[in-house]
Structures are given as structure tokens and as C-alpha cells.
Amino acid sequence: MNIRLSLFEIFLLQTVIWLGLWLLSDYVAALLTLIIGAIVLAVLAFALIAEVIERSRVPKKYF
């Protein structure tokens, strides 16, 4: 079973899951949103710091 989802389909699926979680439990959804948001920001900051230290050939659109 090889299912290939497009980026838009993945976005819609994730949106439905998050909305369902918010409807079921505000507290858990808020907690997960804050935790995942913090992790994403930390990874982005780490990538930007690494880019400043040593330039890569990745286009700026990546960030």
C-alpha cells in the first residue's frame, strides 16, 4: 500500500486533526500547540544560527 499525499492534502488532514483536538479538549490542544510551537521555533533558530556560522547553498526561501 503506497499512498502519496500532496502537501495540500497533508495540510488539510493536519488541520482537521488539530480542529478535532481543539473541540475535544481545549487544555490538551493548547498544551500541545505551545510545545510543538516551541520545538519548531527552536529548530528554526538552530538552523539560522548554523547558517550564520557556516553558509550553505540552500536558498533563503528554505527558511
C-alpha atoms as a printed R data frame, in Angstrom:
   type eleno elety resid chain resno       x      y      z
1  ATOM     1    CA   MET     A     1   0.000  0.000  0.000
2  ATOM     2    CA   ASN     A     2   1.833  3.045 -1.295
3  ATOM     3    CA   ILE     A     3  -0.164  6.226 -0.621
4  ATOM     4    CA   ARG     A     4   1.374  9.510 -1.773
5  ATOM     5    CA   LEU     A     5  -0.315 12.601 -0.352
6  ATOM     6    CA   SER     A     6   0.274 16.067 -1.729
7  ATOM     7    CA   LEU     A     7   1.378 18.889  0.541
8  ATOM     8    CA   PHE     A     8  -2.103 20.426  0.407
9  ATOM     9    CA   GLU     A     9  -3.735 17.134  1.426
10 ATOM    10    CA   ILE     A    10  -1.340 16.771  4.353
11 ATOM    11    CA   PHE     A    11  -2.157 20.353  5.400
12 ATOM    12    CA   LEU     A    12  -5.905 19.649  5.278
13 ATOM    13    CA   LEU     A    13  -5.519 16.408  7.225
14 ATOM    14    CA   GLN     A    14  -3.448 18.105  9.913
15 ATOM    15    CA   THR     A    15  -5.960 20.965 10.121
16 ATOM    16    CA   VAL     A    16  -8.843 18.520 10.643
17 ATOM    17    CA   ILE     A    17  -6.901 16.659 13.347
18 ATOM    18    CA   TRP     A    18  -5.991 19.889 15.190
19 ATOM    19    CA   LEU     A    19  -9.564 21.200 14.970
20 ATOM    20    CA   GLY     A    20 -10.874 17.912 16.322
21 ATOM    21    CA   LEU     A    21  -8.385 18.033 19.173
22 ATOM    22    CA   TRP     A    22  -9.370 21.622 19.993
23 ATOM    23    CA   LEU     A    23 -13.054 20.640 20.021
24 ATOM    24    CA   LEU     A    24 -12.444 17.635 22.278
25 ATOM    25    CA   SER     A    25 -10.047 19.110 24.820
26 ATOM    26    CA   ASP     A    26  -9.027 22.756 24.952
27 ATOM    27    CA   TYR     A    27  -6.379 22.170 27.598
28 ATOM    28    CA   VAL     A    28  -4.560 19.328 25.816
29 ATOM    29    CA   ALA     A    29  -4.770 21.134 22.478
30 ATOM    30    CA   ALA     A    30  -3.354 24.352 23.946
31 ATOM    31    CA   LEU     A    31  -0.570 22.447 25.675
32 ATOM    32    CA   LEU     A    32   0.383 20.546 22.504
33 ATOM    33    CA   THR     A    33   0.216 23.728 20.434
34 ATOM    34    CA   LEU     A    34   2.617 25.511 22.778
35 ATOM    35    CA   ILE     A    35   5.008 22.554 22.976
36 ATOM    36    CA   ILE     A    36   5.090 21.930 19.218
37 ATOM    37    CA   GLY     A    37   5.380 25.662 18.535
38 ATOM    38    CA   ALA     A    38   8.354 25.933 20.889
39 ATOM    39    CA   ILE     A    39  10.066 22.945 19.263
40 ATOM    40    CA   VAL     A    40   9.539 24.359 15.762
41 ATOM    41    CA   LEU     A    41  10.914 27.763 16.787
42 ATOM    42    CA   ALA     A    42  13.933 26.141 18.446
43 ATOM    43    CA   VAL     A    43  14.727 24.118 15.313
44 ATOM    44    CA   LEU     A    44  14.347 27.234 13.142
45 ATOM    45    CA   ALA     A    45  16.612 29.266 15.429
46 ATOM    46    CA   PHE     A    46  19.201 26.478 15.429
47 ATOM    47    CA   ALA     A    47  19.105 26.309 11.616
48 ATOM    48    CA   LEU     A    48  19.505 30.072 11.305
49 ATOM    49    CA   ILE     A    49  22.432 30.110 13.743
50 ATOM    50    CA   ALA     A    50  24.093 27.258 11.834
51 ATOM    51    CA   GLU     A    51  23.530 29.206  8.597
52 ATOM    52    CA   VAL     A    52  25.234 32.283 10.053
53 ATOM    53    CA   ILE     A    53  28.225 30.256 11.254
54 ATOM    54    CA   GLU     A    54  28.681 28.341  8.032
55 ATOM    55    CA   ARG     A    55  26.874 29.322  4.846
56 ATOM    56    CA   SER     A    56  25.142 26.579  2.913
57 ATOM    57    CA   ARG     A    57  23.919 26.506 -0.655
58 ATOM    58    CA   VAL     A    58  20.320 26.229  0.469
59 ATOM    59    CA   PRO     A    59  18.194 29.099 -0.909
60 ATOM    60    CA   LYS     A    60  16.849 31.670  1.561
61 ATOM    61    CA   LYS     A    61  13.311 30.594  0.642
62 ATOM    62    CA   TYR     A    62  14.004 27.420  2.681
63 ATOM    63    CA   PHE     A    63  13.980 29.439  5.895
